[in-house]
Amino acid sequence: MPAAHPPEFRRRALDLVAQGNPVAQTARDLGISESCLRNWMHRDAVDSGRKPGVSSDEHRELVELRRRLRVLEMENEILKRASAYCARENVLPK
């Protein structure tokens, strides 16, 4: 996977396109793919509220919450199994 570009680089690329430079030419000049630049443009439009969608901050929060949910579900499953094991061990034969 290629290294991520710094935010300053992305901002400069978006500024160049906003000034009226063609997307294809700007991408070629900066050494990135046109689809990459278009993705940055879309993400910027969503983050700034010009387009509907999930902002970068909301996306990061969702990822973190889903990760936390997986951990909690796993911990809950472990506790259920431990409880069932302990309950089975404490039953005396008749």
N, C-alpha and C positions, 0 to 999 in steps of 0.2 A: 504494500500500500504506500503510495507516495506521501511524503511529509505534508502536513497541513501548512497552509500559508498563514502568515501572521495577519491579525485583524487590520493592521495599517495597510498592508498590501491589498487586501480585499476592498477596504474603503477607497483606496486610490483607484482601483480598477472600476469600482462603481461610479466614482466621480468622473472618470474619463468618459464613461458611457453616458452619464447624465449631461455632460458638456456637448453631446451630439456626435461623438465618435462612434463609428459602426461597431457593433458587438464583435463581429468576426475579426475585424482588423485589430481591435483592442486586445482580444484574446491572443491573437497571433503575436502581437508586439510584446505581450507580457509572458509569453511562453506557456500559456494554459489552454485548455480546450474550451471551445465555444460553449459546450454544454455546461462546463464548470462555471463559467461566467454567468450563464443564464440562470443556473441554480442559485448563485449568489444574489442575482437580481431579484429572483422570486422570493428568496428568504428575506431580503431587505424590504421588499414590498409588504410582506406579511408582518414583519417585525414593526414596521412603521405604521401599520394600520391601513395601508392603501388597498390591500387585498385581504379577504377573509382567510382564516386559517389559524393554526396553532403557532404561537410565537416561539422563538428559540428558548426563552426562559420557561415558558409553560411546558415545552417539550422536555427540557432537562428535568423539570420537576416531576413530570409524568414518568420518566425513566427511573428516577430515584424512588418514587413511590411504588412503582411496579417491582423494583428490586427488593424494597423493604417488605412488600406484601409476600413475595416468594419466600423470603427468610422467615417471616412470621408463620406462614403456612407450614413450612418445613419444621419449625420448632414445635408448632401445635401437633403435628403428626407424630413427632418423637415423643412428646408428652403423653399422647393418647396410647401409644404402644407401650410406653413404660408403665403407665397406669394399668393397662390390661395385664401386663406381665406380673406386676406386683399383686394385683387382685387374684390372679390365678395361683400365685405362690402361697397366698394366705388362706386359701380354702383348705380346710382339714377334711380328710376322708372320713366317711361314716362307718 
